[in-house]
Amino acid sequence: MKFEYKGRQYETLLASDVVGDGIWLELWDETEEPEHILGVFYSDTDGSFTFHCYGRQQLPLELVERCIHEARDRLLPIADELLDEEYP
């Protein structure tokens, strides 16, 4: 999902992690050369979320909050929920 924040261009991407048994939401700053800014990982093993910050020492809190909110919306195990609804 692409968006602009304070004059900079960002994109969030989903990435599966087979080794880590989960899925990532990654934030990239694409204003100049693509730079991986942060990631939120959802573990299929224990259902936990972890936050990872790359490179930059400081990020606007609003940008971090936006990514956390998007991660909660997009990383939950949708397939499991659909199976539960289909086979109660």
FIVEX-621963 format. One line per 4 residues: for each residue z, y, x of C-alpha. Coordinates in Angstrom, 1 decimal. Layout:
N
Z Y X ~ ...
//
This chain:
88
0.0 0.0 0.0 ~ -1.1 3.3 1.6 ~ 0.8 6.6 1.0 ~ 1.4 10.0 2.6
4.8 11.3 3.5 ~ 5.4 14.7 5.0 ~ 1.8 15.0 6.2 ~ 1.7 11.5 7.9
-0.3 8.5 6.7 ~ 1.6 5.2 6.2 ~ 0.8 1.7 5.0 ~ 3.0 -1.2 4.0
1.7 -4.7 4.6 ~ 3.1 -8.1 3.6 ~ 3.1 -10.8 6.3 ~ 4.2 -14.4 6.0
6.4 -15.9 8.7 ~ 6.1 -19.6 8.8 ~ 8.4 -20.1 11.8 ~ 11.1 -17.8 10.4
10.6 -19.3 6.9 ~ 10.2 -16.0 5.0 ~ 8.1 -13.0 4.5 ~ 7.9 -9.5 6.0
7.2 -6.1 4.5 ~ 5.9 -4.0 7.5 ~ 5.6 -0.2 7.7 ~ 2.8 1.2 9.8
2.3 4.8 10.7 ~ -1.5 5.2 10.7 ~ -1.7 9.0 11.3 ~ -3.3 8.5 14.7
-3.2 5.1 16.3 ~ -1.5 2.4 14.2 ~ 2.1 2.0 15.1 ~ 4.5 -0.6 13.7
7.5 1.5 12.5 ~ 9.8 -0.9 10.7 ~ 10.1 -4.2 8.9 ~ 12.1 -5.8 6.2
12.4 -9.6 6.3 ~ 13.3 -11.8 3.3 ~ 14.5 -15.3 4.4 ~ 13.5 -18.1 2.1
16.2 -20.2 3.8 ~ 19.2 -18.2 2.6 ~ 17.8 -15.5 0.4 ~ 19.0 -12.7 2.7
17.2 -9.4 3.7 ~ 17.3 -8.0 7.2 ~ 16.0 -4.7 8.4 ~ 14.3 -4.1 11.8
13.3 -0.7 13.3 ~ 10.7 -0.6 16.1 ~ 10.0 2.1 18.7 ~ 11.2 5.3 17.1
14.8 6.3 17.5 ~ 14.9 8.3 14.3 ~ 13.3 7.9 10.9 ~ 13.7 10.0 7.8
16.1 8.3 5.4 ~ 13.8 8.8 2.5 ~ 11.1 6.8 4.3 ~ 13.5 4.0 5.1
14.8 4.0 1.5 ~ 11.3 3.8 0.1 ~ 10.6 0.7 2.3 ~ 13.8 -1.0 1.3
13.0 -0.4 -2.4 ~ 9.5 -1.7 -2.0 ~ 10.8 -4.7 -0.1 ~ 13.2 -5.6 -2.9
10.4 -5.3 -5.4 ~ 7.7 -7.2 -3.4 ~ 9.6 -9.8 -1.3 ~ 11.6 -11.7 -3.9
10.4 -15.3 -4.4 ~ 8.1 -14.7 -7.3 ~ 6.7 -18.2 -7.2 ~ 10.2 -19.7 -7.7
10.9 -17.4 -10.7 ~ 7.6 -18.4 -12.3 ~ 8.5 -22.1 -11.8 ~ 11.9 -21.6 -13.4
10.3 -19.9 -16.4 ~ 7.7 -22.7 -16.8 ~ 10.1 -25.6 -16.3 ~ 13.5 -24.5 -17.5
//
